[in-house]
Amino acid sequence: MGFGLALGCPEGHSALLQLQESEVRLLEGLRKWMGQRAKSDREYAALLHQMHSLAGKQEGGRQPRLGGQIGQCWWSLVTQTEALSQALERHTEALLAGPLNTLALLIQDKQQLHRCYGEQWQQMNQDFIRTTQQEPERLRAQYRSHIRECAQAKRKYQEANKGKEREKAKDRYVRSLWKVYSLHNQYVLALRAAEVQHSLHYKQILPGLLQSLHGLLQEMAQITKATLQEYASITSLVQEEMVAVHQAMVRAIDRIQPATDYETFLPPCRCEQQEVPGMVTFDRSLLEEAEMEVLQEGQLQLNELTLESLQHTLTSLEEELINATESTDAHRRRVQMLEAEIQNDEMAGSPGKRILLLGRQKSLHEACHLFHLALGTQEKLKAQRDLLQQKLDELGPLDPPPAPDLQGDRQSLSSGEQDSERDWGRTPPALEALKHHISGIFRPRISLPPSLPQLPEVQKPLGQQTWYHGAIPRVEVQKLLQTNGDFLNLYRLESEAFPTIPLLVDHFLKSRQPITKKSGIVLVKPIPKDKWVLDHEDIVLGQRIGQGNFGEVFSGFLRGSNTPVAVKSCRETLPNELKARFLQEAGILKQYSHPNIVQLIGVCTQKQPIYIVMELVKGGDFLTFLRNERARLTAKELLKMMENAAAGMEYLASKHCIHRDLAARNCLVTESNTLKISDFGMSREQVDGIYSSTSGMKQIPVKWTAPEALSYGRYSSESDVWSFGVLLWEAFSLGATPYANMSNQQTREAVEKGTRLSAPDQCPEDVYQLMLKCWEYKPQKRPSFSTILQDLVVIQKKQR
């Protein structure tokens, strides 16, 4: 008998959490008590050893020669006392290495199980509420709202006069009608998903989670019993009065029956079957309010307005179902593998071996829960897919029926609408526009980059010419030069020939002779390459030190000068537009030179992979630095590093550069604890200091981004100030994650409502007030980086 649904309600969940907490406290008390026994036995053994030493000193370490039988008896007592001392010492060591070590591991596993169960239950409950309550309720509200809009549009259409006004009214009516049908279908699909989720929740997911927890608790109880038995065995002595005590302990331990230990644990909140909440159903009042006979409870609406959206929805569901099926199969295989491993090792007898086996059983517990969640997702998608497939199969190869509320309108036009009558043989323009809009929603989001044009042969660089052989052996040169006119290594224009092109150019540059008599061109001033352009051969790569958005990051040094560098590489498989974005960081950095900005050294673009070469900051990223060095960092040191960051950002603001991704993970720390701003992959330069983004929110660091940037895509130096406030919080929280218990959407909503991060522990009040200034909702109320730098200098002077 397991927990099953008996503890499936919130009160039962709380009771289980309290049970696990009380068991952890119980085991901690038991370990402390057992440790005291080991300490006492060790002290007792030491005292007995002192008795042996005292007797040895008195007799010089020898058996007494005088005293007769009394002396011999006394020496025998001394010898046996030392043997008892050694036995007690061995028992103490066995107690520390055995039961006490097992109890420490068991307490740790109990705590992890308590945390894991709480997280799994919370995740399962949130998924259940979202699928069975929140999503149907949201769609129902939208459904009702669009029904009213549709009714209003229909009245305006019926009341409209002939001509353009009637066409506009009809177009609005068609769009509102499509929205009603679409929301009806979404509502039906959501209800189907809720029905499947409801069934799986109470039949598989919840019982599976509770049953798995019950099994783990039983196994932990079994391990506890075995540990106590081992303790009793180690500490048992042969004295008659101790035998009775230990026999009582053994009887008490034998009364522990893990198989039935939890049968009596049924709190007053026990949920009966009839108390299971009812399943969500279709709200019939929506149909009554819609006044459309074609809309039916639980039935999808398929007509010319909804055909394409239903087809795309079916395609999307099938893709999701394939992924869900693969995920379910993977979880099933993991469960089977863990069950087989546990079955092979479950005969382990000693608590030491069983405590190691418990880790696999916890993994099985988690794997079973993930399997049930994945299975629930698969079943929901399958139910929705089947509902859509059945509806589309009923249509077959036939054309979809017209929208019922528009069917009569097609023959109700007056004779004055001749232009429109000529168009009735094909789909109405409004309907075509609507279909085009729907199909546009499902167009692929990724398009291949345009192919690069092929350069003519004469425009290719020297290294790509067919006659350029590079450095080849003398013997091969002789084989290639067969007839007069063949050339390999000598270069000339009209007169003297040179073995290399650089020598040829150098000759005309120094002699100031025309390169040809006909052209009269004289070489005067060479145009040097950009100082930032490096060759791949100039770089000696070292070990991999990180992973970026576009590729790996290596340490290395410049050949010749041995300057240490960091090398960012760009994967060769990326499309050209992403490689251009990769080089965008170098294009920004080469304009800047500041001690608190990472310095660009150069770029390697002559061949693949493309490199960006930067100064090597050996201290690593600031976030890792905070988490590793938190024990020794002082407020004064943190303030100094924040001054560095403010100085770097003040410099960027003066150059009209917007960073857009300022965070601890994107700052680097030198060996002398100087902070440098890095990672300019999202940065933009704008003359007016304002940048508007239209590329979507996929890669936006929401928890570091100002509200106006999230809502309107409007980035400025003021939005960087908001991010600096979060950076300050990260620094004084020593690497904590902002809004750790919130999703991105929850964070956005909380910030819009005025919620701000609370002050970290040990954070000076002046620093927190500066954070709040940076988090002003209106950008114009936030301080500039110059003001922030001045404030930080003043705050640092107050610190001792």
N, C-alpha and C positions, 0 to 999 in steps of 0.2 A: 504494500500500500504506500503510495507516494502523496505528495501535496495535491497534485492535479489542479482542479479548479477551486479546491477548498480555500485556497489563499490567493485567488486571482484578483480580488478587489483591492483598491488602494489601501484599505485598512490592513488587509492581509500582507500586502507588500511592506508596509511600515512595520508590522509585527515581525516579519522575517528579517528585516534589517536590524531591529532591536535584538532579535534572537542571536544573530551573528555577532553583534557588538558585545552582548553579554558573554558569549562563548569566548571571544578574544580576551575579555577582561578575566574570565575564569582561567584560561590557559596561562595568562601572564602571572596571575597569582600563584598558580601551581608551579610555574617555573621558578619564581622567586622563593617559594617554600622549599622546592627541591634543591635549589642552590644553597640555601641556608644549611640543609642537611649535609651537603658536600663540604661546606666550610667547617661545620662542626666536626665531622669525621676527620678532616685533615688536621685540625687543631688537636683533637684527641690523640691522633697517631703521633703528632709531634711531642706531646706530653709523655706518651709511653716511651718514645725513643729517648727522651731526656732521662727517664728512669733507668734505662739500660746504660746510658752514658755515665750516669752518676755511680752505678754499681761498678762499672768498668774502671772508673778512676779510683774507686776505693780499693779494688783488688788488683789494680795494675793490669787490667785486661785479661787476667787469668782466672781459671776456676779456683776458688779458695781451697787451700790444702788443709786448713784447720777447720774445726767446727763440726766434723763428722757428718751425720745424716742431715742435720739441720742446715749446714752450709751447702751441701749438695742439693738439697731441696730448694734452698733459696736461689742458688744459681740456675736451677732448672726453671724456677719461676721467672727469673730475669730473662733467660733465653726465650721462653714462650711468650713473655711480654713483648720482646722485640719482634718475634714472629707475628704476634697480633698487630703490632704497629705497622709492619710491612704489609700485612693483609689489608688493614684499613686504608693504607695509602693506595694500594692497587684498586681497592673498591672505589675510592674517591676519583681516581683517574678514569675508571670505567664509567662512573656516573657522569662525569663531565663530558666525555667523548660520546656517550650513548644517549641516555634519556634527555639530558639537558640540551644537547645539540639538536636532537629530534624535535623537542618542544619549540626551540627557537625557529626552526624551519617551518613547523606546523603553524605557529602564530603568524609568520610572514605569509604563508599560503592562505590562512583564514582572512587576513586583512585584504589580500589581493582578490579573493573570492567575493568578499563583501563589496569592494569597489566595483569589480567587474559585473556582479549581479545588478547593482544599482544602475550602472550605465546601460546595461542591456535592457532592463525593464523600462527605463526612461525612454530609450530609443524606440522600443516596441510600442509603448503607450502613445508616444508622439505620432508615430506612423499610423496607428489605429485611429486616433482622433482626427488627424489630417485627412485620411481617406474616407472615413465614415461620417464625419461631422462638418469639418471646416470647408472642404472642397465642395460637397453637395450644397451647403448653405450659401457659399459664395456664388455658385452657378445659378442657384434658385433666385437669388436677389437680382442678378444680372438678367436672368430670363424674364422676371416680372417687369423689370424696368424697360427692356426692349419691347415687350408686348405692348406696354403703354405707348411707347414711341411709335410703334408700328400702327397702332390704332389711330393715333393722331395724324400720322402721315397718310393713312388711308382716307381719313375724313377730308384732309386738305386736297387730296387727289380727286376725290369725288366732287368736291365743291369748286374745283378749279375750272376756269373758263378755257375755251379752246385756244390752241396755239402754243407758244413757248411756255407760258405759265403752266399749262397742263403737262407738258413734257417734263419740266423741272419737277413738278409735284410727283409725277409718275416715277421719275428716276429716284427721288428720295424714298418713295414708297417701296420700290424694288430693293433698295439697299437695306432699309429697315426690315423688310420681310426676310431677306437673306440672313440678317443677324438673328432674327427669331428662330429660323430653322436651324442655324448653326448652333445657337445656344441650347436649343432643344436637344440636338444630338449630343452635345457635350454633357448636358445634364443626364441624359440616359446612360451614356458611357460611364460617367462618374458614379451613378447609382449602381451600375453593374460591378464596377470595381469595389465599391463599398460593400456590396453583398458578398463578393468573394473574400474580401479582407475580413469581414465580420465572421464568416464561417471559419476561415483559416485561423483567425486570432483565438477563437474559443475552442477549436478542435485540435490545433496542431502547435501553433507558436507558443501561446501561453502555457498549455499543459507541458509542452516539451521543455520550456525554460524551467518551470517549477520542478518537473520530474528530474531533470539533470541536476538542479541545485540539491534536491533531496538526496540523490545518489552520492554527490560529492560530500555533503554533510555526513552521510552515513560512513563513507570511507574515512573521513577525518576522525569520526568517533571511534572507528575500528583502530586507527593508528594511535589514538590517544590511549585506548585500552591496552594495546600492545606495549606502548611506552611505559605505562604504569606497571604492567606485569614485569617488564625488564627492570624497572626501578626496584620493585619488591624483591626480585631475584638477586640484584646486586647488594642491596642493603640488608638482606636477611642474615641474622646471626643465629648461633646454635644455643644460646642461653634459653633456659626453660621459660623464663618470664618474657623474653623477646619473641620466642616461638609463638606464644599465644597472641601477642600483638600483631605479628606478621601474618598469622593465620587469619586473623580478623580482617587485616588489610587485603589479603588474597580473596577472602569471601566477598568483601565489598567490591573489589575489582571485578570478580567473576559475575557479579550481578549486572554489570554493564552489558547490554545487548544492543549493539548498533542497529540491528535489523528492525528493532521495535522501538528505538529510542525516541523517534519523532512521531509515533502514532498518536500519542496523547497531546501533541502540541496543536490544538485547534482553538484559536482565540475567539472571543465573543463575536468578532466580525465575520465569522464563517459565512461565505456566500453560498446560498442555495441556488439550485439550477434556475428556479423561476425568477431570481433576481438579476439574471443576465440582461443587460440593457437591450431594448428592442432594436431591430434592424431598420436602417433608414429606408424610406419608401418614397415613391413619386408623389409630389404634392399636386393633387388633382385640382386644387384651386387655380393653379397656373393655366390649365386647359380651359376652365370655366371663364377665366379672365381674358384669355386669348380669343375666345369665340371663333376658333378655327376647327372645323370638323376633321380636317386631315391629320391634325396632331393627335396622337394616341399615346396612352400611358405605356412606357417601356418599349416603344417602337421607334426606330430611326426614321427620319423623314428623308426620302430619296427622290429628288426631282432635278430639273435642269440647273437650279441654283446651288444645290448641295453635292452634285455628283462628283465634281472634281475635288472638292475638299474631303469628301469621304474616301475617295481613291488615294489621295495623298496621306490621309490619316491611316489608312490600312497599310500603306507601304511603310510609313514610319513605325507603326506598331509591329509589323513583321520584323523589321530590323532590330527593334528593341527586344522582341521576343527571342530572336536568335542569340543576342548577347546575354539575355537573362537565362536562357537554357544552358548556354556554355558555363555561365557562372554557377548555376545550380548543379550541373554535372561535376564541376571542379570541387564544389563544397561536398558533394556526395562522395566523391572519390577520397577526399581528405578524411571524412568521417569513417569510411570503411577502412582506410589505412590505419587510422589511430585505433579503431576497434580491434583490428588484427594484432597490432603491436601490444595493446594492453592484454589481450587474451593470451598472448605468448608469455607475458611476464607476470600475470596476476597470481601465480603460485608462489611469489616471493613471500618468505615467512617473517624475516626480521623487520622491525620498524624502520631500520635504516634503509632497507631496500624499498619498503612500501612508501616511504616518504618521497623517494625519487620517482616512483611510479605515479604518485599523486600529481606530479607536474603534467604527465601525459593525460591523466584523466581530466585535469582542468582544461587542457587544450581541446580534448574531445567535447567537453561541455560548451566551450566557445564555438567550436566547429559545428556542433549540432544546432546551436542557436542561429548562426549565420546561414546554415543550410535551410532552416525553416523560413527565415526571412527571405532568402533568395527564391525558395519555392513559392512563397506567397506572392512575390513580385511576378514570377513566371505565370502563375495561375491567373492573376489579375489581367495581365497582358493577353493571355490566351483567351480568356472570356471575352474581352473587348474585341480581340481580333475575330473570334468566331461570330460575334454579333454583327460586325461589319461585313465579314465575308458572306454570311448568310443573306444579308440584305442585298449585296451586290450580285450574288449568284441568282437571286430571284429575278433581277433585271436581265441578266444574260447579255446577248449581243444587241438587244433592242435599245433604241434611244430612250433617254430618261423622260419621264412624263413632265409636262410643263408645270410650273408653279401653280397650284390650284387657285390661289387668289388672283392670278393674272390671266387665267385661261379665258375668262369671259371678256376681258378688256380688249382682246385682240380683234374682236369683231364689232366693237362699240364705237369706232371712230366715225365722225361725220364726214360728209363729202368734201368739206372744206379742207381736210387734212390729207390731200392727195400725195404730197411728198412722203408722208409717213406711211400711207397705204402701200406705196411701191416697195417699202422696206419690210413689210410684214412677212415676205417669203423667206427672210433670213432672220437670224437671232437679233433681237432688239439691241440698239447700240448700248444702252445702259447695262443690259445683261452681259454683252461682250466685254464691256469695260470692267464689270464686276468679276467675270471669269478671269480676265487678264490680271486683275489685282490679286485674286486668290492664287493663281498659278505662280505669280511673282513671289509669293510668300515662301514657296517650296523650291525656289531655284537653288542650285548648289551655291554655297557660300564661298567656295574656293575656286578660283579660276587659274589656269596655267599661265605662266608669264609668256608674253609674245616672243617668238623665236627671233634670235639676233640675225641681222642681215649679213650675208657672206661678203667679205671684203674682196675686191679684185686682187689679182696676184701682185700687181705693181705696188699696191698700197700696204701690203703686209710688211711687218718689220723684218730686220735683217735675219733674226733667228728663225723666221718662218719661210724664208726664200728656199726654193728647191735647190739652188746651186750653193747654198751655205752649208758647209760640212762641219764647221767647228774644228776642234783639235783632233787630227787623225794621224796615224803613223806614217813615216816617210815611204815605207814599202807600199802602202795602200795608195799614196799620192801618185807614185809611179804607175801603178796599175790603172788609175783613173785617167791620167793624161795620155791620150792615145793619138790625137791629131792636133795640127796647128789650130790655134784659137781656143783650145780648151784652157780654162783657168780655174784655179782653186784658191791659192793663198796670196796672190799679188793683186793689188788694187791700184787703178790709175784712172785718170779722166782724159788727159791728152798727152802728157809728156811722161815724166818719171813715174815708175810704179813702186808701190810700197807693200810690204808683207801684211800690214794690217790697216784697217780703215782708220783707227785712231792716229796712226803715224801719217797717213795721207792727209787727214784733217789738220794735224799739227803742222805739217809742212806748209800748207796754204795759209794757215793762221800766222805763222812767223814770217814767211817770205812776202806776204801781202801781194802775191801774184794772183791774177784772175784765174778762177778754177777752169774756165775755158775761154779761148780768145773770142768766140762768138758772143758769149753771154756777158763777159766783162765783170762778172760777180766776184767780189773780194770778201773773204771772211775776215771780220774785224772783231766781233764780240760774241763769244759763245754764250748760249742760254743754258745755265746750269739747271739740273734737276731740282725739284722741291727738296729742301733739307729734310723733310719728314719721310721721304721715300727711301726705304731700305730694301736690300735684297734678302731673300731667304737664307742665303749663305752667310749673311752677317750675324745670324742668330744661332746660338748653341742652346738647344732646349735641354732643360733639366727634368725634374720630376713633376708630376701632375699635382697641382695644389688646390684645384677647385673645379667647379662646373658652372658655366654661365648659361644664359638663355639660348645662345647661338652655338656653343661648343665648349670645349675644355679650356682650362687655364693652366699654364705651365710656368714654372720658374725657369730662369736661364741667365745668360749673360751675352753681351755684345762681343763678338770676335774682334780681337785687336786691343780694345780698351778694357775688356773684362768687367764692364759695368753690369752689375746685377739688374735684371729686368723681370717684369711679369709679362707673359705673352698670352693674349687672348686669341683663340683660334675660332674660325668660323667653319662649320661643317660644310663639306663640298656639296652635299646633296640638297642644300637649301636653295630655293628659287632666288632669282636675281634681286627681286625687290627686298627680300629679307637680308641679303648680303649688303644691299645699299643701306638698310637700316643699321646693320652692324657697323659699317664704316661711319655712320652719322656721329657716333660718339667721338671718334677721332677728329672729325671735322670741327666739332665744338671745342674739344680740349686743346687743339693746337693753337687756339687764339688766346689761351689763358696761361698765366704764370703767377702762382701764389703759393706760399708755403703750406697752406691748408687745402690746396687742391691737388689731386694726384696729377703728376706731370706726364704728358705724352712724350714719348721718345721717337716714335715713327710708326709707319705702316708698311706691310709687305703685301703688295697686290699683284706682283708680276706672274705668280703662279698659285695654284691651289695647294693647301688651304690658305686663305687670307689671314694675316696676323695683324693685330694691333699691339704694339710694343709700348709698355708703360713702365714707370719707375716701380721697383719692387719694394712694397711696404711689408716688412717682415713680421710685424706684430699681428697680422691677420685682421679679420673684420671686427668691428666694435662690439657687435652683439655677442659673439663667442668670447671676446675679451672680458665683457661684463660678467658673463656667467662663470668663467673660469677663475677670475681674479676677485670675485665679489667679497671674499673674506678679508682682503687687505685694502680694498679701495676706501678712501676717505671722501668726505663731501668736498674738501678743498681740491682734491685731485679731479673729481668729477666736474667741478665748476671750471677748472682750467681747461679740460678737454672740451667742454661745452663752449667756452670762449673761442677755442680753435674752430669749432663748427660754425659759430656765429660769424667769425671773421671770414671764413671761406664763403659763407652764404652772402655776407655783405658785399664781397668782391663780385660774386656772380650777379647779384641784383644790380650793381653798378654797370655791369656789362649787358643788362637786359636779358639775362639768361634765366629761364625757369626750369628748375631741376625736375619737378613733378614726382620724384620717388625718393624723397629724403627720409631715411630711416637708419636705425643702428646697423642693419645688415649691409647697408650701402656706404658705410664709413669704414676707413681703415686706420689702424693704430701703428705708429712706428715703435721701434725698440725703446725710444725715449718717451713714450706715451704721448706723442703729438698726434692729434686727430686730423685726418685728411678726408675731404669729400670725394666720393668716387661714384662709379656706375652712372654715367650720363646717357644711358641707352634710351631713356624716355624724355630727355631734356629738349627744350626748344628755345630758339632765340627769336625775340620779337622786338621791333623798334619801340612800340608803345608799351612793352612789358606785359601784354595780355595775349594769351593764346587760347583759341577755341578749338576743342577736339570734337571730331565727328566720327571717330573710328570705333565707337562702342565702348563697353565697360569690361571687356573680357580680361584685360591684364591690369586693371586699375587696383592698386593696393588700398582697398576701401577704408580700412581702419586707420590709415595715415593721411587720407585725402580730405580736403576741406569740403564742406557741404555744397558750396556753389559749383565746385568742380564736378562733384558727383551728379548734381541735378541738371546742370546746364553745360557741362564740359568747358567751363570758363576757368582757365589757369592763369595765375599771376604770381608776382612775388609775395602777395598776401596769402595765397594758398600754400606757398612754401613755408610761410610763417606758421600756419596751422600745423604742417608736418613737423616743423622744428619743435613745437610744443609737445608733440607725441614723442619725438626723439629725446627731449628733456625728461619726459616721464619714463621712457625706457632706461635712460641712464641712471636715474635715482631709484628705480625699482630693480636695478641690477640685472637687467635682461629679461624681465617678465614680458608676457605677451599682452598687448592692450586689448581690452574687451574680450578676455579669454573665454568667457562662457557664452558669447554671443556669436551668431552667424553674421555674415556681411550685411544681410538685409536687416536683421535686428539692430545692428550697430547704426545703420543709416537712420532708422526710425527713432532710436533713442537719442541720437545727436540732434535730429530735427525737433525733438520734444524738449531739448535743453539739457539732457543728461551729459555729464562730463566725467572723465576718469577721476577717481578719488586720489588723494595725495598718497604717495608711497610711504612706507615706514621710514623713519629717520630722515625724511625730506625736509629741508629748511622751509619755513613758511613763506619767505620771500621768493624762493624758487617756485613754489606751487602757485603763488599769485601771478608770477610771470607766465606760467603755463596757462592759467585761466585767461590772461590777456591775449595769448596766442590763439586761444580757442573762442574768441568772440565770434558770434554768428555773422555779423556784418563785416566784410573784409576791411572796410575803411577804418574800423575801430581797432584793428590789430596793430601792434607796434611794428616799426620797420626793423630790419636787421641791425642797423646802426644803433637804434635805441636798445635793442635786445643786448647787443655787445656791451654797451655802456652799463646797462643794469647788471649784467653778469660780473663785470669788473668790480662794481660797487659791492655786490653780494659777496664776492670772494674776499674782499678786504675785511669784511666783518667776521670771516671764519678764522679760527685760530690755527 
